[in-house]
Amino acid sequence: MRPWTNVLQATAYGPTCAQITTLGVFAGPANNNEDCLYLNVFTPNVDPVAREKLPVIFWIHGGGNVDGESNDYDASKLAAQGHTVVVTINYRLNLMGFLANPALDAEGHNFGNYGTLDQLLALKWVRHNIGQFGGDKNNITVGGQSAGAQDTGVAVISPLFSGLFHRAIYESSVPSAVPTLATAEARGTAFSVAAGCGAGSDAATAKCLRSLTAQQIETLAGTASTQSAYITGPLQDGTIIPIQPSAAWKSGQFSHMPMMNGRVQDEANFGLGITEYFSGPPRVPPTAAQYTAFVTTTYSGNAGPINTPPAYPPGTVRAVLAHYPVDAYASPQLAWDAVATDPGACITRHYSQIIAPQVPYYAYEFDERTAPYYFPKMPGFQALAYHTSDIQFLFPLYHGGPEGIPHQLNKKQEDLSDQLVAAWTNFAWTGNPNGLGNAPWPAYTAKTPFWLSEDIPFLSTLTDAQFSANHKCGFWDKVLIYP
């Protein structure tokens, strides 16, 4: 890092990182830019004379490491109500942030995890400079949602981040497996061929890849099929991510610190509710036949991490349909939501059981099923506690979704928001979400594994047995191949 010697115009947010703009409601803003490595600092009214040292929350946005921006997250409430300093960051996305290729490997420097290196640099900047904003460099909580939670987990297991922060919050994801170097390089090679850079020496390939404009790269990666063919997200490169996350959790090879980990009750409804997911017009929720086809296709495949071998055993489709009969639900959509949500819930529980004996650990489930829905809504669709619905309770001015505007919480939802902000910022202060006026949140331990249920009208606790029964983990623990 070099000292900044000029005046920085900071009256408006900086540019958004280059990203795909042709994926419907997943499309990034058109005004994106390669010059995007900016961060935002939110502070309460800090007394400069008192020289307070406030805890810092370092927030990594989600979006599949493909899209998203820090500018969507107005952290004013977290800062003001919790008396914390909050930092939101941009980082390079999709192929700009996570492209591995043998030609780049041959150059002998870190490659592939560029977006992760951006997050590392931003965190180092915070360590050097946050004192000027009233923040305490020795009390930093890193947190994120979805891909941002995955990235938080990567920071916890990466030796490059060791000692730079002190607590971790995972919302709706914790990494268990990332692509291997071989897998990532195969995807990067496929991309270089598609881009016309595949012939010639490693040096020629690297030069050709670097000659591509951001727009050319995003155009080549601009469909759902090419995303899956080319884009990896963080990868096991041997340096930044030396081992698979699952191995790190099991062996204790990670930075030990207090952790919060949780998810929303109806994670899968996010994907179900996006209109591009369905053929049409008309846009309609799934039918019973489509539900059965989904189960048949999914559970005739592979049971390993990221859909890798081994295959599900014979009879799995029949067993899944027996545990999730469509007639047992008010609609095929709700059956689909359950059968697509529950495996992830049980994976979260599995890793909670592994990590919790090693560190102070708090588990939760966001169960508020009337949250504002900010995506196009189909007739008859029930959004419930969908993936990302919890964000607007921590960042009430969150303006994700295609409309780019915040959605107002009602009075009861505002009360829940107050409780969650208090819990999150208590955790940032002390490593414990409990505090004056909050509902008790017991730690998740081997002897007393409790989950906090975040719902209206109040927070309550679930036993691990209740959580397991709600998500049929007794069944999924026998079906899934946990890495």
Summary of the structure (lengths in Angstrom):
residues: 483
radius of gyration: 22.1
end to end distance: 37.9
largest distance: 69.5
contacts: 1647
relative contact order: 0.12
helix: 41%
strand: 13%
